[in-house]
Amino acid sequence: METLSWSTLEFEEKSRHPDWVWTAGLIFGLASVVSFFFGNIFFGIFLIIAGAMIVVSAFHKPRMLNITIDAAGVTINDAVFDHKNINHFWIDEKGKTDKLLMSVSKSFIPIVSVPLNGVRAEDLRTVMLKYNKEEEFAESIGIKIFEKLGF
């Protein structure tokens, strides 16, 4: 049985300029004021909480992920995805870094995305094809928009 292992960061760390925080705060602050003005108090409170959470999470440091693919499944740190629960996979080679995308059933997150820093896409494809089928699909547009916005 062939095993493939690598380590990578959870996501690409981006440096945030202080103006980014002010811009995000201004956008969410103005949106909540408009919401309060039109009498939608709960949505205004939601916008304030969402804005604070986005600013706080933007400064979150990425964790190191240890990925192992073997006969037991795909292991990402302590989470194990059995091959029988992986519907199909795709290696997205269109972005800055290549990503392994897995459509997973019986999971809270239906599409798992793993950066391929430190492993070649062809080596990964060879190992994954032994256990799962390859089928083209992509991350949601929302995720791509958030990446473009710097999240």
LUMVEX-787494 format. One line per field, with one value per atom (N, C-alpha, C, O): atom name; residue number from 1; x, z, y; residue in one letter. Coordinates in steps of 0.2 Angstrom, whole numbers, plus 2048, in hexadecimal, padded with zeros to 3 digits. Layout:
atome <- CA / ...
num <- NUM / ...
px <- X / ...
pz <- Z / ...
py <- Y / ...
residu <- A / ...
END
This chain:
atome <- N / CA / C / O / N / CA / C / O / N / CA / C / O / N / CA / C / O / N / CA / C / O / N / CA / C / O / N / CA / C / O / N / CA / C / O / N / CA / C / O / N / CA / C / O / N / CA / C / O / N / CA / C / O / N / CA / C / O / N / CA / C / O / N / CA / C / O / N / CA / C / O / N / CA / C / O / N / CA / C / O / N / CA / C / O / N / CA / C / O / N / CA / C / O / N / CA / C / O / N / CA / C / O / N / CA / C / O / N / CA / C / O / N / CA / C / O / N / CA / C / O / N / CA / C / O / N / CA / C / O / N / CA / C / O / N / CA / C / O / N / CA / C / O / N / CA / C / O / N / CA / C / O / N / CA / C / O / N / CA / C / O / N / CA / C / O / N / CA / C / O / N / CA / C / O / N / CA / C / O / N / CA / C / O / N / CA / C / O / N / CA / C / O / N / CA / C / O / N / CA / C / O / N / CA / C / O / N / CA / C / O / N / CA / C / O / N / CA / C / O / N / CA / C / O / N / CA / C / O / N / CA / C / O / N / CA / C / O / N / CA / C / O / N / CA / C / O / N / CA / C / O / N / CA / C / O / N / CA / C / O / N / CA / C / O / N / CA / C / O / N / CA / C / O / N / CA / C / O / N / CA / C / O / N / CA / C / O / N / CA / C / O / N / CA / C / O / N / CA / C / O / N / CA / C / O / N / CA / C / O / N / CA / C / O / N / CA / C / O / N / CA / C / O / N / CA / C / O / N / CA / C / O / N / CA / C / O / N / CA / C / O / N / CA / C / O / N / CA / C / O / N / CA / C / O / N / CA / C / O / N / CA / C / O / N / CA / C / O / N / CA / C / O / N / CA / C / O / N / CA / C / O / N / CA / C / O / N / CA / C / O / N / CA / C / O / N / CA / C / O / N / CA / C / O / N / CA / C / O / N / CA / C / O / N / CA / C / O / N / CA / C / O / N / CA / C / O / N / CA / C / O / N / CA / C / O / N / CA / C / O / N / CA / C / O / N / CA / C / O / N / CA / C / O / N / CA / C / O / N / CA / C / O / N / CA / C / O / N / CA / C / O / N / CA / C / O / N / CA / C / O / N / CA / C / O / N / CA / C / O / N / CA / C / O / N / CA / C / O / N / CA / C / O / N / CA / C / O / N / CA / C / O / N / CA / C / O / N / CA / C / O / N / CA / C / O / N / CA / C / O / N / CA / C / O / N / CA / C / O / N / CA / C / O / N / CA / C / O / N / CA / C / O / N / CA / C / O / N / CA / C / O / N / CA / C / O / N / CA / C / O / N / CA / C / O / N / CA / C / O / N / CA / C / O / N / CA / C / O / N / CA / C / O / N / CA / C / O / N / CA / C / O / N / CA / C / O / N / CA / C / O / N / CA / C / O / N / CA / C / O / N / CA / C / O / N / CA / C / O / N / CA / C / O / N / CA / C / O / N / CA / C / O / N / CA / C / O / N / CA / C / O / N / CA / C / O / N / CA / C / O / N / CA / C / O / N / CA / C / O / N / CA / C / O / N / CA / C / O
num <- 1 / 1 / 1 / 1 / 2 / 2 / 2 / 2 / 3 / 3 / 3 / 3 / 4 / 4 / 4 / 4 / 5 / 5 / 5 / 5 / 6 / 6 / 6 / 6 / 7 / 7 / 7 / 7 / 8 / 8 / 8 / 8 / 9 / 9 / 9 / 9 / 10 / 10 / 10 / 10 / 11 / 11 / 11 / 11 / 12 / 12 / 12 / 12 / 13 / 13 / 13 / 13 / 14 / 14 / 14 / 14 / 15 / 15 / 15 / 15 / 16 / 16 / 16 / 16 / 17 / 17 / 17 / 17 / 18 / 18 / 18 / 18 / 19 / 19 / 19 / 19 / 20 / 20 / 20 / 20 / 21 / 21 / 21 / 21 / 22 / 22 / 22 / 22 / 23 / 23 / 23 / 23 / 24 / 24 / 24 / 24 / 25 / 25 / 25 / 25 / 26 / 26 / 26 / 26 / 27 / 27 / 27 / 27 / 28 / 28 / 28 / 28 / 29 / 29 / 29 / 29 / 30 / 30 / 30 / 30 / 31 / 31 / 31 / 31 / 32 / 32 / 32 / 32 / 33 / 33 / 33 / 33 / 34 / 34 / 34 / 34 / 35 / 35 / 35 / 35 / 36 / 36 / 36 / 36 / 37 / 37 / 37 / 37 / 38 / 38 / 38 / 38 / 39 / 39 / 39 / 39 / 40 / 40 / 40 / 40 / 41 / 41 / 41 / 41 / 42 / 42 / 42 / 42 / 43 / 43 / 43 / 43 / 44 / 44 / 44 / 44 / 45 / 45 / 45 / 45 / 46 / 46 / 46 / 46 / 47 / 47 / 47 / 47 / 48 / 48 / 48 / 48 / 49 / 49 / 49 / 49 / 50 / 50 / 50 / 50 / 51 / 51 / 51 / 51 / 52 / 52 / 52 / 52 / 53 / 53 / 53 / 53 / 54 / 54 / 54 / 54 / 55 / 55 / 55 / 55 / 56 / 56 / 56 / 56 / 57 / 57 / 57 / 57 / 58 / 58 / 58 / 58 / 59 / 59 / 59 / 59 / 60 / 60 / 60 / 60 / 61 / 61 / 61 / 61 / 62 / 62 / 62 / 62 / 63 / 63 / 63 / 63 / 64 / 64 / 64 / 64 / 65 / 65 / 65 / 65 / 66 / 66 / 66 / 66 / 67 / 67 / 67 / 67 / 68 / 68 / 68 / 68 / 69 / 69 / 69 / 69 / 70 / 70 / 70 / 70 / 71 / 71 / 71 / 71 / 72 / 72 / 72 / 72 / 73 / 73 / 73 / 73 / 74 / 74 / 74 / 74 / 75 / 75 / 75 / 75 / 76 / 76 / 76 / 76 / 77 / 77 / 77 / 77 / 78 / 78 / 78 / 78 / 79 / 79 / 79 / 79 / 80 / 80 / 80 / 80 / 81 / 81 / 81 / 81 / 82 / 82 / 82 / 82 / 83 / 83 / 83 / 83 / 84 / 84 / 84 / 84 / 85 / 85 / 85 / 85 / 86 / 86 / 86 / 86 / 87 / 87 / 87 / 87 / 88 / 88 / 88 / 88 / 89 / 89 / 89 / 89 / 90 / 90 / 90 / 90 / 91 / 91 / 91 / 91 / 92 / 92 / 92 / 92 / 93 / 93 / 93 / 93 / 94 / 94 / 94 / 94 / 95 / 95 / 95 / 95 / 96 / 96 / 96 / 96 / 97 / 97 / 97 / 97 / 98 / 98 / 98 / 98 / 99 / 99 / 99 / 99 / 100 / 100 / 100 / 100 / 101 / 101 / 101 / 101 / 102 / 102 / 102 / 102 / 103 / 103 / 103 / 103 / 104 / 104 / 104 / 104 / 105 / 105 / 105 / 105 / 106 / 106 / 106 / 106 / 107 / 107 / 107 / 107 / 108 / 108 / 108 / 108 / 109 / 109 / 109 / 109 / 110 / 110 / 110 / 110 / 111 / 111 / 111 / 111 / 112 / 112 / 112 / 112 / 113 / 113 / 113 / 113 / 114 / 114 / 114 / 114 / 115 / 115 / 115 / 115 / 116 / 116 / 116 / 116 / 117 / 117 / 117 / 117 / 118 / 118 / 118 / 118 / 119 / 119 / 119 / 119 / 120 / 120 / 120 / 120 / 121 / 121 / 121 / 121 / 122 / 122 / 122 / 122 / 123 / 123 / 123 / 123 / 124 / 124 / 124 / 124 / 125 / 125 / 125 / 125 / 126 / 126 / 126 / 126 / 127 / 127 / 127 / 127 / 128 / 128 / 128 / 128 / 129 / 129 / 129 / 129 / 130 / 130 / 130 / 130 / 131 / 131 / 131 / 131 / 132 / 132 / 132 / 132 / 133 / 133 / 133 / 133 / 134 / 134 / 134 / 134 / 135 / 135 / 135 / 135 / 136 / 136 / 136 / 136 / 137 / 137 / 137 / 137 / 138 / 138 / 138 / 138 / 139 / 139 / 139 / 139 / 140 / 140 / 140 / 140 / 141 / 141 / 141 / 141 / 142 / 142 / 142 / 142 / 143 / 143 / 143 / 143 / 144 / 144 / 144 / 144 / 145 / 145 / 145 / 145 / 146 / 146 / 146 / 146 / 147 / 147 / 147 / 147 / 148 / 148 / 148 / 148 / 149 / 149 / 149 / 149 / 150 / 150 / 150 / 150 / 151 / 151 / 151 / 151
px <- 804 / 800 / 804 / 809 / 802 / 806 / 803 / 7FD / 808 / 806 / 809 / 80F / 806 / 808 / 807 / 801 / 80C / 80B / 80F / 814 / 80C / 80F / 80C / 807 / 80F / 80D / 80C / 810 / 807 / 806 / 802 / 7FF / 802 / 7FE / 7F7 / 7F5 / 7F3 / 7EB / 7E9 / 7E5 / 7EC / 7EA / 7F0 / 7F5 / 7F0 / 7F6 / 7F5 / 7F0 / 7FA / 7FA / 7FB / 7FF / 7F6 / 7F6 / 7F8 / 7F5 / 7FC / 7FD / 7F7 / 7F6 / 7F5 / 7EF / 7F2 / 7F5 / 7F1 / 7F2 / 7ED / 7E7 / 7EF / 7E9 / 7E3 / 7DE / 7E5 / 7DF / 7DA / 7D4 / 7DC / 7D7 / 7D2 / 7CC / 7D5 / 7D0 / 7CB / 7C6 / 7CE / 7CA / 7C4 / 7BF / 7C6 / 7C2 / 7BC / 7B6 / 7BE / 7B9 / 7B5 / 7AE / 7B7 / 7B3 / 7AE / 7A9 / 7B1 / 7AD / 7A7 / 7A1 / 7A8 / 7A3 / 79E / 798 / 7A0 / 79B / 798 / 792 / 79B / 798 / 793 / 78D / 794 / 78F / 789 / 783 / 78B / 785 / 781 / 77A / 783 / 77F / 77B / 776 / 77E / 77B / 775 / 76F / 776 / 770 / 76B / 765 / 76D / 768 / 764 / 75E / 767 / 764 / 75F / 75A / 761 / 75D / 757 / 751 / 757 / 751 / 74D / 749 / 74F / 74C / 74D / 74A / 752 / 754 / 75A / 760 / 758 / 75D / 761 / 767 / 75D / 761 / 766 / 76C / 764 / 769 / 76F / 775 / 76E / 773 / 778 / 77E / 775 / 779 / 77D / 783 / 77A / 77D / 783 / 789 / 783 / 788 / 78E / 794 / 78C / 792 / 796 / 79C / 792 / 795 / 799 / 79F / 796 / 79A / 7A0 / 7A5 / 7A0 / 7A5 / 7AB / 7B1 / 7A9 / 7AE / 7B2 / 7B8 / 7AE / 7B0 / 7B5 / 7BA / 7B3 / 7B7 / 7BE / 7C3 / 7BE / 7C4 / 7C8 / 7CF / 7C5 / 7C9 / 7CC / 7D2 / 7C8 / 7CA / 7CF / 7D3 / 7CF / 7D4 / 7DB / 7E0 / 7DC / 7E3 / 7E5 / 7EA / 7E1 / 7E2 / 7E8 / 7E8 / 7ED / 7F2 / 7F1 / 7ED / 7F3 / 7F2 / 7F5 / 7FB / 7F1 / 7F4 / 7F8 / 7F7 / 7FD / 800 / 7FC / 7FA / 7FB / 7F7 / 7FC / 800 / 7FB / 7FF / 7FA / 7F5 / 7FB / 7F6 / 7F9 / 7FF / 7F6 / 7F8 / 7F2 / 7ED / 7F4 / 7F0 / 7F2 / 7F8 / 7EE / 7F0 / 7EA / 7E4 / 7EA / 7E4 / 7DF / 7D9 / 7E0 / 7DB / 7D7 / 7D1 / 7DA / 7D6 / 7DB / 7E1 / 7D8 / 7DC / 7DB / 7D6 / 7E1 / 7E2 / 7E4 / 7EA / 7E1 / 7E3 / 7E3 / 7DE / 7E9 / 7EA / 7E7 / 7E9 / 7E1 / 7DE / 7D8 / 7D5 / 7D6 / 7D0 / 7D1 / 7D6 / 7CD / 7CE / 7C8 / 7C2 / 7C9 / 7C4 / 7C5 / 7CA / 7C0 / 7C1 / 7C0 / 7BC / 7C3 / 7C2 / 7BB / 7B9 / 7B7 / 7B0 / 7AC / 7A7 / 7AE / 7AA / 7AC / 7A9 / 7B2 / 7B4 / 7B0 / 7B2 / 7AC / 7A8 / 7AC / 7AC / 7B0 / 7B5 / 7BA / 7B9 / 7BF / 7C4 / 7C6 / 7C4 / 7C9 / 7CC / 7D2 / 7D2 / 7D7 / 7DD / 7DC / 7DD / 7DB / 7DA / 7E1 / 7E4 / 7E3 / 7EA / 7E9 / 7EE / 7E4 / 7E3 / 7E5 / 7E6 / 7E5 / 7E7 / 7EE / 7F2 / 7F0 / 7F7 / 7FA / 800 / 7F7 / 7F9 / 7F4 / 7EE / 7F7 / 7F2 / 7EE / 7F1 / 7E8 / 7E4 / 7E1 / 7DF / 7E1 / 7DD / 7D6 / 7D5 / 7D1 / 7CA / 7C7 / 7C7 / 7C3 / 7C0 / 7B9 / 7B7 / 7B4 / 7AD / 7AC / 7AD / 7AA / 7AA / 7A2 / 79F / 7A0 / 79A / 79A / 7A0 / 795 / 795 / 79A / 79D / 79A / 79F / 79B / 797 / 79D / 79A / 79C / 798 / 7A2 / 7A4 / 7A4 / 7A8 / 7A0 / 79F / 7A5 / 7A7 / 7A9 / 7AF / 7B5 / 7B5 / 7BA / 7C0 / 7C5 / 7C6 / 7C9 / 7CE / 7D4 / 7D5 / 7DA / 7E0 / 7E5 / 7E6 / 7EA / 7EF / 7F4 / 7F6 / 7F7 / 7FC / 803 / 808 / 805 / 80C / 810 / 80F / 815 / 81A / 818 / 81C / 813 / 812 / 810 / 80C / 812 / 810 / 809 / 807 / 805 / 7FF / 7FE / 7FA / 803 / 803 / 804 / 801 / 808 / 809 / 803 / 801 / 800 / 7F9 / 7F4 / 7F0 / 7F3 / 7EE / 7EF / 7EA / 7F6 / 7F7 / 7F5 / 7F2 / 7F6 / 7F4 / 7EC / 7E9 / 7E9 / 7E2 / 7DE / 7D9 / 7E0 / 7DD / 7DC / 7D8 / 7E1 / 7E0 / 7DA / 7D8 / 7D8 / 7D2 / 7CC / 7C7 / 7CC / 7C7 / 7C6 / 7CC / 7C1 / 7C0 / 7C1 / 7C0 / 7C4 / 7C5 / 7C0 / 7BE / 7BD / 7B8 / 7B8 / 7B9 / 7B8 / 7B9 / 7B4 / 7AE / 7B5 / 7B1 / 7B5 / 7BB / 7B2 / 7B5 / 7B3 / 7AD / 7B7 / 7B4 / 7AF / 7AE / 7AB / 7A5 / 7A8 / 7AD / 7A4 / 7A5 / 7A7 / 7AB / 7A3 / 7A4 / 7AB / 7AE / 7AE / 7B4 / 7B9 / 7BE / 7B8 / 7BD / 7BC / 7C2 / 7B6 / 7B6 / 7B9 / 7BD / 7B8 / 7BC / 7C3 / 7C7 / 7C6 / 7CD / 7CF / 7D5 / 7CC / 7CD / 7CD / 7D1 / 7C8 / 7C8 / 7CD / 7CE / 7D1 / 7D7 / 7D5 / 7D9 / 7D0 / 7CF / 7D2 / 7D2
pz <- 800 / 800 / 800 / 804 / 7FC / 7FB / 800 / 801 / 803 / 808 / 806 / 803 / 806 / 804 / 80A / 80D / 80C / 812 / 810 / 80D / 813 / 813 / 818 / 81B / 819 / 81E / 81A / 816 / 81C / 819 / 81E / 823 / 81C / 820 / 81E / 819 / 823 / 822 / 81C / 818 / 81C / 817 / 816 / 81B / 811 / 810 / 814 / 814 / 818 / 81D / 819 / 815 / 81A / 817 / 81C / 822 / 81A / 81F / 81E / 818 / 824 / 823 / 825 / 82A / 821 / 822 / 827 / 827 / 82C / 830 / 82C / 82F / 826 / 822 / 821 / 820 / 820 / 81F / 825 / 823 / 82B / 831 / 831 / 832 / 82F / 82F / 82A / 82B / 824 / 81E / 820 / 81F / 823 / 825 / 82A / 82A / 82F / 835 / 832 / 834 / 82D / 82A / 826 / 827 / 822 / 81E / 823 / 822 / 828 / 82C / 831 / 832 / 833 / 837 / 833 / 836 / 82D / 829 / 827 / 827 / 826 / 824 / 82A / 829 / 830 / 836 / 838 / 83A / 836 / 838 / 833 / 835 / 82C / 828 / 82A / 829 / 82C / 82F / 834 / 835 / 839 / 83F / 83D / 83F / 838 / 835 / 832 / 833 / 82F / 82C / 831 / 82F / 837 / 83C / 83D / 840 / 83A / 83A / 83F / 83D / 845 / 84B / 84B / 84C / 84A / 84B / 846 / 847 / 83F / 83A / 83B / 83A / 83E / 840 / 845 / 844 / 84A / 84F / 84C / 84E / 848 / 844 / 840 / 840 / 83D / 839 / 83D / 83B / 843 / 847 / 84A / 84A / 84C / 84E / 848 / 849 / 842 / 83D / 83B / 839 / 83B / 839 / 83E / 83D / 845 / 84A / 849 / 84A / 848 / 847 / 840 / 841 / 83B / 835 / 836 / 834 / 83A / 83B / 840 / 83F / 845 / 84A / 846 / 847 / 842 / 83E / 839 / 837 / 836 / 831 / 834 / 830 / 83A / 83D / 840 / 844 / 83F / 842 / 83E / 838 / 841 / 83E / 83C / 83F / 836 / 833 / 837 / 83A / 838 / 83B / 836 / 830 / 839 / 835 / 834 / 839 / 82E / 82C / 82A / 826 / 82D / 82B / 828 / 82B / 822 / 81D / 81C / 81A / 81C / 81B / 817 / 819 / 811 / 80D / 80D / 80A / 80F / 80F / 80E / 80C / 80F / 80E / 813 / 812 / 819 / 81E / 81C / 81E / 818 / 816 / 816 / 816 / 816 / 816 / 81D / 81F / 820 / 827 / 826 / 823 / 829 / 82A / 831 / 835 / 834 / 83B / 83F / 83E / 842 / 846 / 842 / 844 / 83D / 839 / 834 / 830 / 834 / 82F / 82B / 82D / 824 / 81F / 81C / 818 / 81D / 81A / 813 / 810 / 80F / 808 / 805 / 800 / 809 / 808 / 808 / 805 / 80C / 80D / 809 / 809 / 805 / 800 / 7F9 / 7F6 / 7F7 / 7F1 / 7EB / 7E7 / 7EA / 7E5 / 7E7 / 7EC / 7E3 / 7E5 / 7DE / 7D9 / 7DF / 7D9 / 7DC / 7E1 / 7D7 / 7D9 / 7D5 / 7CF / 7D8 / 7D5 / 7D4 / 7D9 / 7CE / 7CC / 7C9 / 7C6 / 7CB / 7C7 / 7CC / 7C9 / 7D2 / 7D6 / 7D7 / 7D4 / 7DC / 7DE / 7E0 / 7DE / 7E5 / 7E7 / 7E5 / 7E5 / 7E4 / 7E2 / 7E8 / 7EE / 7E7 / 7ED / 7EB / 7E6 / 7F0 / 7F0 / 7F3 / 7F8 / 7EE / 7F0 / 7F1 / 7EC / 7F7 / 7F8 / 7F9 / 7FE / 7F6 / 7F7 / 7FC / 7FB / 802 / 808 / 80A / 80B / 80B / 80E / 815 / 818 / 819 / 820 / 824 / 829 / 822 / 825 / 825 / 821 / 82A / 82B / 825 / 823 / 822 / 81D / 817 / 816 / 812 / 80C / 807 / 804 / 807 / 802 / 807 / 80A / 807 / 80B / 806 / 801 / 807 / 803 / 807 / 80C / 804 / 807 / 802 / 7FC / 804 / 800 / 7FF / 803 / 7F9 / 7F7 / 7F7 / 7F3 / 7FC / 7FD / 7FF / 804 / 7FB / 7FD / 7FA / 7FC / 7F6 / 7F2 / 7EB / 7EA / 7E6 / 7DF / 7DE / 7E1 / 7DA / 7D8 / 7D5 / 7D6 / 7D1 / 7CD / 7D2 / 7D2 / 7D7 / 7DC / 7E1 / 7E2 / 7E2 / 7E6 / 7E2 / 7E5 / 7DC / 7D7 / 7D7 / 7D7 / 7D6 / 7D6 / 7DC / 7DB / 7E2 / 7E8 / 7E9 / 7EB / 7E8 / 7E9 / 7E4 / 7E6 / 7DE / 7D9 / 7DB / 7D8 / 7DF / 7E2 / 7E6 / 7E7 / 7E9 / 7EE / 7EC / 7EE / 7E8 / 7E7 / 7DF / 7DC / 7DD / 7D6 / 7D6 / 7DA / 7D0 / 7CF / 7CB / 7C5 / 7CD / 7C9 / 7CA / 7D0 / 7C5 / 7C5 / 7C9 / 7C7 / 7CE / 7D1 / 7D4 / 7D4 / 7D7 / 7D9 / 7E0 / 7E2 / 7E3 / 7E9 / 7E8 / 7E2 / 7EC / 7EB / 7E9 / 7EB / 7E6 / 7E4 / 7EA / 7EA / 7EF / 7F5 / 7F8 / 7FA / 7F8 / 7FB / 7F6 / 7F9 / 7F0 / 7EB / 7EC / 7EC / 7ED / 7EE / 7F5 / 7F5 / 7FA / 800 / 800 / 803 / 7FC / 7FB / 7F7 / 7F8 / 7F2 / 7EE / 7F3 / 7F2 / 7F7 / 7FC / 801 / 805 / 802 / 806 / 80D / 812 / 80D / 813 / 813 / 817
py <- 7FA / 800 / 806 / 807 / 80B / 811 / 816 / 817 / 81A / 81F / 826 / 826 / 82B / 832 / 836 / 837 / 83A / 83F / 845 / 845 / 84B / 851 / 856 / 854 / 85B / 860 / 867 / 869 / 86B / 871 / 876 / 873 / 87C / 881 / 880 / 87F / 881 / 881 / 886 / 884 / 88C / 890 / 895 / 895 / 899 / 89E / 8A4 / 8A7 / 8A5 / 8AB / 8B1 / 8B2 / 8B6 / 8BC / 8C2 / 8C2 / 8C6 / 8CC / 8D1 / 8D3 / 8D4 / 8D8 / 8DF / 8E0 / 8E4 / 8EB / 8EE / 8EC / 8F2 / 8F5 / 8F8 / 8F8 / 8FB / 8FD / 8F8 / 8FA / 8F2 / 8EC / 8EC / 8EB / 8EC / 8EC / 8F2 / 8F1 / 8F8 / 8FD / 8FD / 8FF / 8FA / 8FA / 8F5 / 8F6 / 8EF / 8EA / 8EC / 8EB / 8F0 / 8F3 / 8F8 / 8F8 / 8FC / 901 / 8FE / 900 / 8F9 / 8F6 / 8F3 / 8F4 / 8EF / 8EC / 8F1 / 8F0 / 8F6 / 8FB / 8FF / 900 / 901 / 904 / 900 / 902 / 8FA / 8F5 / 8F4 / 8F4 / 8F4 / 8F3 / 8F9 / 8F9 / 8FF / 905 / 906 / 908 / 904 / 904 / 8FF / 900 / 8F9 / 8F4 / 8F7 / 8F6 / 8FA / 8FD / 903 / 903 / 907 / 90C / 909 / 90C / 904 / 901 / 8FC / 8F9 / 8FC / 8F9 / 8F1 / 8EE / 8EF / 8E8 / 8E7 / 8E6 / 8E7 / 8E7 / 8E1 / 8E1 / 8DB / 8D5 / 8D4 / 8D1 / 8D6 / 8D6 / 8DA / 8D9 / 8E0 / 8E5 / 8E2 / 8E3 / 8DF / 8DB / 8D6 / 8D5 / 8D2 / 8CD / 8CF / 8CC / 8D5 / 8D8 / 8DA / 8D9 / 8DD / 8DF / 8D9 / 8D9 / 8D3 / 8CD / 8CA / 8C8 / 8CA / 8C7 / 8CB / 8C8 / 8D1 / 8D6 / 8D4 / 8D4 / 8D4 / 8D3 / 8CC / 8CB / 8C7 / 8C0 / 8C0 / 8BC / 8C3 / 8C3 / 8C6 / 8C4 / 8CC / 8D0 / 8CB / 8CB / 8C8 / 8C4 / 8BE / 8BC / 8BB / 8B5 / 8B6 / 8B2 / 8BC / 8BE / 8BE / 8BD / 8BF / 8BF / 8B8 / 8B8 / 8B3 / 8AC / 8A9 / 8AA / 8A7 / 8A3 / 89C / 899 / 89B / 894 / 88E / 88F / 889 / 883 / 87F / 87F / 87B / 876 / 870 / 86D / 86D / 867 / 862 / 863 / 85C / 856 / 851 / 84F / 850 / 84C / 846 / 845 / 840 / 83A / 836 / 836 / 833 / 830 / 828 / 827 / 824 / 81D / 819 / 81B / 812 / 80E / 80F / 80E / 812 / 813 / 819 / 81A / 81E / 824 / 82A / 829 / 830 / 836 / 839 / 83A / 83A / 83C / 843 / 844 / 848 / 84F / 850 / 851 / 851 / 851 / 84C / 846 / 84D / 847 / 845 / 840 / 849 / 847 / 842 / 842 / 83C / 837 / 837 / 836 / 837 / 836 / 830 / 82F / 82B / 824 / 825 / 829 / 820 / 821 / 81F / 822 / 81B / 81A / 820 / 820 / 825 / 82B / 831 / 836 / 82F / 834 / 833 / 82D / 837 / 836 / 836 / 831 / 83B / 83C / 842 / 845 / 842 / 848 / 84B / 849 / 851 / 855 / 859 / 85B / 859 / 85D / 863 / 864 / 869 / 86F / 873 / 874 / 873 / 876 / 87D / 87F / 880 / 887 / 88D / 892 / 88C / 892 / 893 / 890 / 897 / 898 / 891 / 88F / 88E / 887 / 882 / 883 / 87C / 877 / 874 / 875 / 872 / 870 / 869 / 867 / 865 / 85F / 860 / 862 / 85F / 860 / 859 / 855 / 858 / 851 / 853 / 857 / 84F / 84F / 84A / 844 / 84C / 847 / 846 / 84B / 840 / 83F / 83D / 83C / 83E / 83D / 841 / 83F / 848 / 84D / 853 / 855 / 857 / 85E / 862 / 867 / 861 / 865 / 861 / 85C / 862 / 85E / 85E / 859 / 864 / 864 / 866 / 86B / 862 / 863 / 865 / 862 / 86A / 86D / 86D / 86F / 86A / 869 / 86C / 86A / 871 / 873 / 86E / 86A / 86E / 869 / 86C / 86A / 870 / 872 / 86C / 86A / 86B / 865 / 85F / 85A / 85E / 858 / 85A / 85F / 855 / 856 / 854 / 84F / 857 / 856 / 84F / 84B / 84D / 846 / 841 / 83B / 842 / 83C / 83B / 836 / 841 / 841 / 83D / 839 / 83F / 83C / 834 / 831 / 832 / 82B / 827 / 822 / 82A / 827 / 827 / 822 / 82D / 82D / 829 / 827 / 828 / 824 / 81D / 819 / 81B / 814 / 813 / 80D / 818 / 817 / 81B / 819 / 820 / 824 / 826 / 825 / 828 / 82A / 832 / 836 / 834 / 83B / 83E / 83B / 843 / 847 / 84E / 851 / 852 / 859 / 85D / 85C / 861 / 865 / 86B / 86B / 870 / 876 / 878 / 876 / 87C / 87F / 884 / 886 / 886 / 88B / 892 / 893 / 895 / 89C / 8A0 / 8A5 / 89F / 8A3 / 8A3 / 8A8 / 89D / 89C / 89F / 8A3 / 89F / 8A3 / 8AA / 8AE / 8AD / 8B4 / 8B6 / 8BB / 8B2 / 8B4 / 8B4 / 8B8 / 8AF / 8AF / 8B5 / 8B8 / 8B7 / 8BD / 8C3 / 8C8 / 8C4 / 8C9 / 8C9 / 8CE / 8C4 / 8C4 / 8C0 / 8C1 / 8BC / 8B8 / 8B1 / 8AD
residu <- M / M / M / M / E / E / E / E / T / T / T / T / L / L / L / L / S / S / S / S / W / W / W / W / S / S / S / S / T / T / T / T / L / L / L / L / E / E / E / E / F / F / F / F / E / E / E / E / E / E / E / E / K / K / K / K / S / S / S / S / R / R / R / R / H / H / H / H / P / P / P / P / D / D / D / D / W / W / W / W / V / V / V / V / W / W / W / W / T / T / T / T / A / A / A / A / G / G / G / G / L / L / L / L / I / I / I / I / F / F / F / F / G / G / G / G / L / L / L / L / A / A / A / A / S / S / S / S / V / V / V / V / V / V / V / V / S / S / S / S / F / F / F / F / F / F / F / F / F / F / F / F / G / G / G / G / N / N / N / N / I / I / I / I / F / F / F / F / F / F / F / F / G / G / G / G / I / I / I / I / F / F / F / F / L / L / L / L / I / I / I / I / I / I / I / I / A / A / A / A / G / G / G / G / A / A / A / A / M / M / M / M / I / I / I / I / V / V / V / V / V / V / V / V / S / S / S / S / A / A / A / A / F / F / F / F / H / H / H / H / K / K / K / K / P / P / P / P / R / R / R / R / M / M / M / M / L / L / L / L / N / N / N / N / I / I / I / I / T / T / T / T / I / I / I / I / D / D / D / D / A / A / A / A / A / A / A / A / G / G / G / G / V / V / V / V / T / T / T / T / I / I / I / I / N / N / N / N / D / D / D / D / A / A / A / A / V / V / V / V / F / F / F / F / D / D / D / D / H / H / H / H / K / K / K / K / N / N / N / N / I / I / I / I / N / N / N / N / H / H / H / H / F / F / F / F / W / W / W / W / I / I / I / I / D / D / D / D / E / E / E / E / K / K / K / K / G / G / G / G / K / K / K / K / T / T / T / T / D / D / D / D / K / K / K / K / L / L / L / L / L / L / L / L / M / M / M / M / S / S / S / S / V / V / V / V / S / S / S / S / K / K / K / K / S / S / S / S / F / F / F / F / I / I / I / I / P / P / P / P / I / I / I / I / V / V / V / V / S / S / S / S / V / V / V / V / P / P / P / P / L / L / L / L / N / N / N / N / G / G / G / G / V / V / V / V / R / R / R / R / A / A / A / A / E / E / E / E / D / D / D / D / L / L / L / L / R / R / R / R / T / T / T / T / V / V / V / V / M / M / M / M / L / L / L / L / K / K / K / K / Y / Y / Y / Y / N / N / N / N / K / K / K / K / E / E / E / E / E / E / E / E / E / E / E / E / F / F / F / F / A / A / A / A / E / E / E / E / S / S / S / S / I / I / I / I / G / G / G / G / I / I / I / I / K / K / K / K / I / I / I / I / F / F / F / F / E / E / E / E / K / K / K / K / L / L / L / L / G / G / G / G / F / F / F / F
END
